[in-house]
Amino acid sequence: MGRKKQFVVKLSDSQRKFLKKALRGGRGSALEFRRMRILLMTDANGPCYSDKEIAAALGCSPSSILNVQQRFLERGFEGAISRKKQDRPSHCKVLDGKGEAKLIALACS
């Protein structure tokens, strides 16, 4: 007997349609596409493959599948697909608005 799923993903019909349409469209990052496929494959109302089967099919680790499922339950549909905005950016802006305007004026003159 298999282990009980830790995070159960249940997509609505509109969410499922959105994911299928987005995957057919071909616009977006590979990371987002993988997350969309994970959500479709783990859907309790759909095929509901095991984490190991999804990992083998998509070429990723079972822990990344658990992460996407957890993100879906914590942050919602959009939060599971897109990247989280950084709390602290890795680098600060060198110029503010006035400095940028001066630089552009200098370069254009």
N, CA, C and O atoms as a GROMACS GRO file, in nm:
protein
  436
    1MET      N    1   0.083  -0.117   0.000
    1MET     CA    2   0.000   0.000   0.000
    1MET      C    3   0.089   0.124   0.000
    1MET      O    4   0.188   0.129   0.072
    2GLY      N    5   0.053   0.228  -0.082
    2GLY     CA    6   0.133   0.349  -0.093
    2GLY      C    7   0.112   0.441   0.026
    2GLY      O    8   0.015   0.430   0.100
    3ARG      N    9   0.205   0.532   0.040
    3ARG     CA   10   0.196   0.629   0.148
    3ARG      C   11   0.094   0.737   0.113
    3ARG      O   12   0.075   0.769  -0.004
    4LYS      N   13   0.029   0.792   0.214
    4LYS     CA   14  -0.069   0.897   0.194
    4LYS      C   15   0.004   1.024   0.149
    4LYS      O   16   0.112   1.056   0.200
    5LYS      N   17  -0.056   1.096   0.054
    5LYS     CA   18   0.007   1.218   0.004
    5LYS      C   19   0.012   1.323   0.113
    5LYS      O   20  -0.084   1.340   0.190
    6GLN      N   21   0.125   1.393   0.119
    6GLN     CA   22   0.143   1.494   0.222
    6GLN      C   23   0.065   1.622   0.187
    6GLN      O   24   0.001   1.681   0.274
    7PHE      N   25   0.070   1.665   0.061
    7PHE     CA   26   0.002   1.785   0.015
    7PHE      C   27  -0.090   1.745  -0.100
    7PHE      O   28  -0.044   1.695  -0.202
    8VAL      N   29  -0.219   1.768  -0.085
    8VAL     CA   30  -0.317   1.730  -0.188
    8VAL      C   31  -0.353   1.854  -0.268
    8VAL      O   32  -0.401   1.953  -0.212
    9VAL      N   33  -0.331   1.848  -0.399
    9VAL     CA   34  -0.360   1.959  -0.489
    9VAL      C   35  -0.492   1.931  -0.559
    9VAL      O   36  -0.509   1.827  -0.623
   10LYS      N   37  -0.587   2.025  -0.546
   10LYS     CA   38  -0.715   2.013  -0.615
   10LYS      C   39  -0.735   2.138  -0.699
   10LYS      O   40  -0.757   2.247  -0.646
   11LEU      N   41  -0.727   2.122  -0.831
   11LEU     CA   42  -0.743   2.234  -0.923
   11LEU      C   43  -0.889   2.246  -0.966
   11LEU      O   44  -0.959   2.146  -0.979
   12SER      N   45  -0.933   2.369  -0.987
   12SER     CA   46  -1.068   2.391  -1.040
   12SER      C   47  -1.061   2.371  -1.192
   12SER      O   48  -0.953   2.362  -1.250
   13ASP      N   49  -1.178   2.366  -1.255
   13ASP     CA   50  -1.182   2.349  -1.400
   13ASP      C   51  -1.116   2.466  -1.472
   13ASP      O   52  -1.044   2.447  -1.570
   14SER      N   53  -1.139   2.588  -1.422
   14SER     CA   54  -1.079   2.706  -1.487
   14SER      C   55  -0.927   2.705  -1.472
   14SER      O   56  -0.856   2.743  -1.565
   15GLN      N   57  -0.876   2.663  -1.357
   15GLN     CA   58  -0.731   2.656  -1.337
   15GLN      C   59  -0.670   2.551  -1.430
   15GLN      O   60  -0.565   2.574  -1.489
   16ARG      N   61  -0.736   2.437  -1.442
   16ARG     CA   62  -0.687   2.330  -1.530
   16ARG      C   63  -0.684   2.378  -1.676
   16ARG      O   64  -0.588   2.351  -1.748
   17LYS      N   65  -0.791   2.447  -1.719
   17LYS     CA   66  -0.797   2.500  -1.856
   17LYS      C   67  -0.685   2.602  -1.879
   17LYS      O   68  -0.621   2.602  -1.984
   18PHE      N   69  -0.663   2.689  -1.780
   18PHE     CA   70  -0.558   2.790  -1.791
   18PHE      C   71  -0.422   2.724  -1.809
   18PHE      O   72  -0.344   2.764  -1.894
   19LEU      N   73  -0.393   2.621  -1.729
   19LEU     CA   74  -0.264   2.553  -1.736
   19LEU      C   75  -0.245   2.486  -1.872
   19LEU      O   76  -0.138   2.496  -1.932
   20LYS      N   77  -0.348   2.417  -1.920
   20LYS     CA   78  -0.337   2.350  -2.050
   20LYS      C   79  -0.317   2.450  -2.162
   20LYS      O   80  -0.238   2.426  -2.253
   21LYS      N   81  -0.388   2.562  -2.157
   21LYS     CA   82  -0.373   2.665  -2.260
   21LYS      C   83  -0.235   2.729  -2.254
   21LYS      O   84  -0.173   2.753  -2.358
   22ALA      N   85  -0.185   2.756  -2.134
   22ALA     CA   86  -0.054   2.817  -2.118
   22ALA      C   87   0.057   2.724  -2.168
   22ALA      O   88   0.154   2.769  -2.227
   23LEU      N   89   0.042   2.594  -2.143
   23LEU     CA   90   0.143   2.499  -2.189
   23LEU      C   91   0.142   2.486  -2.341
   23LEU      O   92   0.246   2.462  -2.402
   24ARG      N   93   0.025   2.502  -2.403
   24ARG     CA   94   0.018   2.498  -2.549
   24ARG      C   95   0.073   2.625  -2.611
   24ARG      O   96   0.126   2.623  -2.722
   25GLY      N   97   0.060   2.739  -2.538
   25GLY     CA   98   0.101   2.869  -2.591
   25GLY      C   99   0.250   2.882  -2.613
   25GLY      O  100   0.293   2.941  -2.712
   26GLY      N  101   0.331   2.828  -2.523
   26GLY     CA  102   0.475   2.830  -2.540
   26GLY      C  103   0.545   2.956  -2.496
   26GLY      O  104   0.662   2.974  -2.530
   27ARG      N  105   0.480   3.044  -2.421
   27ARG     CA  106   0.545   3.166  -2.372
   27ARG      C  107   0.567   3.155  -2.222
   27ARG      O  108   0.472   3.134  -2.147
   28GLY      N  109   0.690   3.170  -2.179
   28GLY     CA  110   0.721   3.164  -2.037
   28GLY      C  111   0.854   3.093  -2.015
   28GLY      O  112   0.919   3.049  -2.109
   29SER      N  113   0.892   3.084  -1.889
   29SER     CA  114   1.019   3.021  -1.857
   29SER      C  115   1.002   2.870  -1.841
   29SER      O  116   0.892   2.822  -1.817
   30ALA      N  117   1.111   2.799  -1.853
   30ALA     CA  118   1.108   2.654  -1.839
   30ALA      C  119   1.068   2.615  -1.697
   30ALA      O  120   1.001   2.514  -1.676
   31LEU      N  121   1.109   2.695  -1.599
   31LEU     CA  122   1.074   2.669  -1.460
   31LEU      C  123   0.922   2.677  -1.440
   31LEU      O  124   0.863   2.592  -1.373
   32GLU      N  125   0.860   2.780  -1.499
   32GLU     CA  126   0.715   2.794  -1.487
   32GLU      C  127   0.643   2.679  -1.557
   32GLU      O  128   0.544   2.627  -1.505
   33PHE      N  129   0.693   2.638  -1.674
   33PHE     CA  130   0.631   2.526  -1.746
   33PHE      C  131   0.640   2.397  -1.665
   33PHE      O  132   0.544   2.320  -1.662
   34ARG      N  133   0.753   2.373  -1.601
   34ARG     CA  134   0.767   2.252  -1.520
   34ARG      C  135   0.670   2.255  -1.403
   34ARG      O  136   0.607   2.154  -1.372
   35ARG      N  137   0.658   2.370  -1.339
   35ARG     CA  138   0.564   2.383  -1.227
   35ARG      C  139   0.420   2.362  -1.272
   35ARG      O  140   0.341   2.302  -1.201
   36MET      N  141   0.387   2.413  -1.391
   36MET     CA  142   0.252   2.393  -1.445
   36MET      C  143   0.225   2.244  -1.470
   36MET      O  144   0.118   2.193  -1.438
   37ARG      N  145   0.322   2.176  -1.527
   37ARG     CA  146   0.306   2.032  -1.553
   37ARG      C  147   0.293   1.954  -1.422
   37ARG      O  148   0.214   1.860  -1.414
   38ILE      N  149   0.370   1.994  -1.321
   38ILE     CA  150   0.362   1.927  -1.191
   38ILE      C  151   0.221   1.944  -1.133
   38ILE      O  152   0.162   1.848  -1.083
   39LEU      N  153   0.167   2.066  -1.141
   39LEU     CA  154   0.033   2.089  -1.088
   39LEU      C  155  -0.071   2.006  -1.162
   39LEU      O  156  -0.161   1.949  -1.100
   40LEU      N  157  -0.059   1.999  -1.294
   40LEU     CA  158  -0.155   1.919  -1.372
   40LEU      C  159  -0.146   1.771  -1.338
   40LEU      O  160  -0.248   1.703  -1.328
   41MET      N  161  -0.025   1.722  -1.320
   41MET     CA  162  -0.007   1.579  -1.295
   41MET      C  163  -0.042   1.539  -1.152
   41MET      O  164  -0.075   1.423  -1.128
   42THR      N  165  -0.036   1.633  -1.057
   42THR     CA  166  -0.067   1.600  -0.918
   42THR      C  167  -0.211   1.631  -0.881
   42THR      O  168  -0.252   1.608  -0.768
   43ASP      N  169  -0.286   1.684  -0.975
   43ASP     CA  170  -0.424   1.722  -0.948
   43ASP      C  171  -0.506   1.602  -0.899
   43ASP      O  172  -0.511   1.499  -0.967
   44ALA      N  173  -0.569   1.615  -0.783
   44ALA     CA  174  -0.649   1.506  -0.727
   44ALA      C  175  -0.774   1.481  -0.811
   44ALA      O  176  -0.827   1.370  -0.812
   45ASN      N  177  -0.823   1.584  -0.882
   45ASN     CA  178  -0.940   1.569  -0.968
   45ASN      C  179  -0.902   1.519  -1.107
   45ASN      O  180  -0.990   1.494  -1.189
   46GLY      N  181  -0.774   1.506  -1.134
   46GLY     CA  182  -0.727   1.462  -1.265
   46GLY      C  183  -0.654   1.330  -1.257
   46GLY      O  184  -0.701   1.238  -1.190
   47PRO      N  185  -0.538   1.319  -1.324
   47PRO     CA  186  -0.466   1.191  -1.328
   47PRO      C  187  -0.408   1.148  -1.194
   47PRO      O  188  -0.404   1.029  -1.164
   48CYS      N  189  -0.361   1.244  -1.113
   48CYS     CA  190  -0.308   1.218  -0.978
   48CYS      C  191  -0.200   1.109  -0.977
   48CYS      O  192  -0.215   1.005  -0.913
   49TYR      N  193  -0.092   1.135  -1.050
   49TYR     CA  194   0.023   1.044  -1.051
   49TYR      C  195   0.096   1.052  -0.918
   49TYR      O  196   0.079   1.149  -0.843
   50SER      N  197   0.177   0.953  -0.888
   50SER     CA  198   0.258   0.958  -0.767
   50SER      C  199   0.376   1.052  -0.790
   50SER      O  200   0.411   1.084  -0.904
   51ASP      N  201   0.437   1.096  -0.681
   51ASP     CA  202   0.549   1.190  -0.691
   51ASP      C  203   0.667   1.128  -0.766
   51ASP      O  204   0.736   1.196  -0.842
   52LYS      N  205   0.691   1.000  -0.745
   52LYS     CA  206   0.802   0.932  -0.814
   52LYS      C  207   0.777   0.924  -0.963
   52LYS      O  208   0.870   0.940  -1.042
   53GLU      N  209   0.653   0.898  -1.003
   53GLU     CA  210   0.620   0.892  -1.146
   53GLU      C  211   0.638   1.028  -1.213
   53GLU      O  212   0.689   1.037  -1.324
   54ILE      N  213   0.595   1.132  -1.145
   54ILE     CA  214   0.608   1.268  -1.200
   54ILE      C  215   0.755   1.305  -1.210
   54ILE      O  216   0.798   1.363  -1.310
   55ALA      N  217   0.833   1.273  -1.107
   55ALA     CA  218   0.976   1.304  -1.108
   55ALA      C  219   1.046   1.235  -1.224
   55ALA      O  220   1.131   1.294  -1.290
   56ALA      N  221   1.011   1.110  -1.249
   56ALA     CA  222   1.072   1.036  -1.360
   56ALA      C  223   1.030   1.095  -1.494
   56ALA      O  224   1.111   1.104  -1.586
   57ALA      N  225   0.904   1.135  -1.506
   57ALA     CA  226   0.853   1.188  -1.632
   57ALA      C  227   0.911   1.326  -1.664
   57ALA      O  228   0.940   1.356  -1.780
   58LEU      N  229   0.927   1.410  -1.563
   58LEU     CA  230   0.971   1.548  -1.585
   58LEU      C  231   1.121   1.569  -1.562
   58LEU      O  232   1.174   1.676  -1.591
   59GLY      N  233   1.189   1.468  -1.512
   59GLY     CA  234   1.333   1.479  -1.491
   59GLY      C  235   1.370   1.571  -1.377
   59GLY      O  236   1.465   1.649  -1.388
   60CYS      N  237   1.296   1.565  -1.268
   60CYS     CA  238   1.329   1.646  -1.150
   60CYS      C  239   1.320   1.556  -1.026
   60CYS      O  240   1.283   1.439  -1.035
   61SER      N  241   1.353   1.612  -0.913
   61SER     CA  242   1.354   1.531  -0.790
   61SER      C  243   1.214   1.532  -0.726
   61SER      O  244   1.137   1.626  -0.747
   62PRO      N  245   1.183   1.429  -0.649
   62PRO     CA  246   1.054   1.427  -0.578
   62PRO      C  247   1.039   1.541  -0.478
   62PRO      O  248   0.927   1.583  -0.448
   63SER      N  249   1.150   1.592  -0.427
   63SER     CA  250   1.140   1.703  -0.332
   63SER      C  251   1.092   1.831  -0.401
   63SER      O  252   1.022   1.911  -0.340
   64SER      N  253   1.130   1.851  -0.528
   64SER     CA  254   1.080   1.970  -0.598
   64SER      C  255   0.931   1.959  -0.625
   64SER      O  256   0.862   2.061  -0.631
   65ILE      N  257   0.880   1.839  -0.641
   65ILE     CA  258   0.737   1.820  -0.658
   65ILE      C  259   0.665   1.852  -0.528
   65ILE      O  260   0.560   1.916  -0.528
   66LEU      N  261   0.721   1.807  -0.416
   66LEU     CA  262   0.663   1.842  -0.286
   66LEU      C  263   0.664   1.992  -0.263
   66LEU      O  264   0.569   2.047  -0.208
   67ASN      N  265   0.771   2.059  -0.306
   67ASN     CA  266   0.780   2.205  -0.289
   67ASN      C  267   0.671   2.277  -0.366
   67ASN      O  268   0.611   2.371  -0.315
   68VAL      N  269   0.645   2.233  -0.491
   68VAL     CA  270   0.540   2.296  -0.571
   68VAL      C  271   0.403   2.272  -0.508
   68VAL      O  272   0.320   2.363  -0.503
   69GLN      N  273   0.380   2.152  -0.461
   69GLN     CA  274   0.252   2.121  -0.396
   69GLN      C  275   0.233   2.206  -0.270
   69GLN      O  276   0.124   2.257  -0.245
   70GLN      N  277   0.339   2.220  -0.192
   70GLN     CA  278   0.332   2.301  -0.071
   70GLN      C  279   0.308   2.448  -0.105
   70GLN      O  280   0.227   2.515  -0.040
   71ARG      N  281   0.378   2.498  -0.207
   71ARG     CA  282   0.359   2.636  -0.250
   71ARG      C  283   0.215   2.661  -0.294
   71ARG      O  284   0.159   2.766  -0.265
   72PHE      N  285   0.156   2.563  -0.363
   72PHE     CA  286   0.018   2.577  -0.408
   72PHE      C  287  -0.076   2.593  -0.289
   72PHE      O  288  -0.168   2.675  -0.293
   73LEU      N  289  -0.055   2.516  -0.185
   73LEU     CA  290  -0.142   2.524  -0.068
   73LEU      C  291  -0.117   2.649   0.015
   73LEU      O  292  -0.210   2.703   0.076
   74GLU      N  293   0.008   2.696   0.019
   74GLU     CA  294   0.040   2.813   0.100
   74GLU      C  295   0.016   2.945   0.028
   74GLU      O  296  -0.041   3.038   0.086
   75ARG      N  297   0.059   2.955  -0.099
   75ARG     CA  298   0.053   3.082  -0.171
   75ARG      C  299  -0.057   3.089  -0.276
   75ARG      O  300  -0.085   3.196  -0.330
   76GLY      N  301  -0.121   2.977  -0.304
   76GLY     CA  302  -0.227   2.978  -0.403
   76GLY      C  303  -0.177   2.941  -0.542
   76GLY      O  304  -0.061   2.903  -0.560
   77PHE      N  305  -0.266   2.953  -0.637
   77PHE     CA  306  -0.240   2.909  -0.774
   77PHE      C  307  -0.125   2.987  -0.838
   77PHE      O  308  -0.029   2.927  -0.888
   78GLU      N  309  -0.134   3.120  -0.838
   78GLU     CA  310  -0.030   3.203  -0.901
   78GLU      C  311   0.103   3.191  -0.828
   78GLU      O  312   0.208   3.190  -0.892
   79GLY      N  313   0.098   3.182  -0.697
   79GLY     CA  314   0.220   3.172  -0.618
   79GLY      C  315   0.296   3.042  -0.641
   79GLY      O  316   0.418   3.038  -0.624
   80ALA      N  317   0.225   2.938  -0.680
   80ALA     CA  318   0.291   2.810  -0.705
   80ALA      C  319   0.364   2.810  -0.838
   80ALA      O  320   0.462   2.738  -0.855
   81ILE      N  321   0.318   2.892  -0.933
   81ILE     CA  322   0.377   2.892  -1.067
   81ILE      C  323   0.491   2.993  -1.078
   81ILE      O  324   0.600   2.958  -1.124
   82SER      N  325   0.467   3.116  -1.036
   82SER     CA  326   0.566   3.221  -1.056
   82SER      C  327   0.667   3.226  -0.943
   82SER      O  328   0.645   3.170  -0.835
   83ARG      N  329   0.777   3.294  -0.968
   83ARG     CA  330   0.881   3.310  -0.866
   83ARG      C  331   0.834   3.407  -0.760
   83ARG      O  332   0.755   3.497  -0.786
   84LYS      N  333   0.885   3.388  -0.640
   84LYS     CA  334   0.855   3.478  -0.529
   84LYS      C  335   0.944   3.602  -0.542
   84LYS      O  336   1.063   3.591  -0.571
   85LYS      N  337   0.885   3.718  -0.520
   85LYS     CA  338   0.962   3.842  -0.526
   85LYS      C  339   1.057   3.845  -0.406
   85LYS      O  340   1.020   3.807  -0.295
   86GLN      N  341   1.179   3.891  -0.430
   86GLN     CA  342   1.280   3.893  -0.324
   86GLN      C  343   1.244   3.994  -0.217
   86GLN      O  344   1.201   4.106  -0.247
   87ASP      N  345   1.262   3.955  -0.091
   87ASP     CA  346   1.241   4.048   0.020
   87ASP      C  347   1.351   4.154   0.021
   87ASP      O  348   1.325   4.273   0.038
   88ARG      N  349   1.474   4.107   0.003
   88ARG     CA  350   1.589   4.197  -0.005
   88ARG      C  351   1.656   4.172  -0.138
   88ARG      O  352   1.710   4.064  -0.160
   89PRO      N  353   1.655   4.269  -0.229
   89PRO     CA  354   1.723   4.249  -0.358
   89PRO      C  355   1.871   4.222  -0.337
   89PRO      O  356   1.930   4.271  -0.241
   90SER      N  357   1.931   4.146  -0.427
   90SER     CA  358   2.070   4.108  -0.412
   90SER      C  359   2.165   4.225  -0.438
   90SER      O  360   2.281   4.221  -0.396
   91HIS      N  361   2.118   4.330  -0.506
   91HIS     CA  362   2.201   4.448  -0.524
   91HIS      C  363   2.111   4.572  -0.522
   91HIS      O  364   1.994   4.566  -0.560
   92CYS      N  365   2.170   4.683  -0.477
   92CYS     CA  366   2.095   4.809  -0.468
   92CYS      C  367   2.111   4.887  -0.597
   92CYS      O  368   2.207   4.867  -0.671
   93LYS      N  369   2.016   4.976  -0.624
   93LYS     CA  370   2.024   5.061  -0.742
   93LYS      C  371   2.140   5.159  -0.724
   93LYS      O  372   2.162   5.213  -0.616
   94VAL      N  373   2.214   5.180  -0.832
   94VAL     CA  374   2.327   5.273  -0.827
   94VAL      C  375   2.277   5.416  -0.843
   94VAL      O  376   2.326   5.507  -0.777
   95LEU      N  377   2.179   5.435  -0.931
   95LEU     CA  378   2.125   5.568  -0.956
   95LEU      C  379   1.978   5.574  -0.916
   95LEU      O  380   1.904   5.477  -0.931
   96ASP      N  381   1.938   5.691  -0.864
   96ASP     CA  382   1.796   5.712  -0.840
   96ASP      C  383   1.737   5.779  -0.964
   96ASP      O  384   1.805   5.788  -1.067
   97GLY      N  385   1.616   5.825  -0.959
   97GLY     CA  386   1.549   5.884  -1.075
   97GLY      C  387   1.620   6.009  -1.128
   97GLY      O  388   1.634   6.026  -1.249
   98LYS      N  389   1.664   6.096  -1.037
   98LYS     CA  390   1.731   6.220  -1.079
   98LYS      C  391   1.866   6.189  -1.144
   98LYS      O  392   1.900   6.245  -1.248
   99GLY      N  393   1.941   6.100  -1.083
   99GLY     CA  394   2.071   6.062  -1.138
   99GLY      C  395   2.058   5.997  -1.275
   99GLY      O  396   2.140   6.020  -1.364
  100GLU      N  397   1.956   5.916  -1.292
  100GLU     CA  398   1.932   5.850  -1.420
  100GLU      C  399   1.896   5.953  -1.527
  100GLU      O  400   1.941   5.942  -1.641
  101ALA      N  401   1.814   6.052  -1.490
  101ALA     CA  402   1.776   6.159  -1.583
  101ALA      C  403   1.898   6.240  -1.626
  101ALA      O  404   1.911   6.275  -1.743
  102LYS      N  405   1.987   6.269  -1.531
  102LYS     CA  406   2.110   6.343  -1.564
  102LYS      C  407   2.198   6.264  -1.660
  102LYS      O  408   2.251   6.319  -1.756
  103LEU      N  409   2.211   6.135  -1.634
  103LEU     CA  410   2.293   6.049  -1.719
  103LEU      C  411   2.237   6.043  -1.861
  103LEU      O  412   2.312   6.049  -1.958
  104ILE      N  413   2.106   6.032  -1.872
  104ILE     CA  414   2.044   6.027  -2.006
  104ILE      C  415   2.062   6.160  -2.078
  104ILE      O  416   2.092   6.163  -2.197
  105ALA      N  417   2.044   6.270  -2.006
  105ALA     CA  418   2.064   6.403  -2.066
  105ALA      C  419   2.207   6.422  -2.111
  105ALA      O  420   2.231   6.481  -2.217
  106LEU      N  421   2.302   6.375  -2.034
  106LEU     CA  422   2.443   6.387  -2.068
  106LEU      C  423   2.476   6.302  -2.190
  106LEU      O  424   2.550   6.346  -2.278
  107ALA      N  425   2.421   6.182  -2.195
  107ALA     CA  426   2.449   6.092  -2.307
  107ALA      C  427   2.385   6.142  -2.436
  107ALA      O  428   2.440   6.121  -2.544
  108CYS      N  429   2.270   6.206  -2.426
  108CYS     CA  430   2.200   6.254  -2.546
  108CYS      C  431   2.251   6.388  -2.597
  108CYS      O  432   2.218   6.428  -2.708
  109SER      N  433   2.329   6.458  -2.517
  109SER     CA  434   2.377   6.590  -2.561
  109SER      C  435   2.504   6.581  -2.643
  109SER      O  436   2.557   6.684  -2.687
   0.00000   0.00000   0.00000
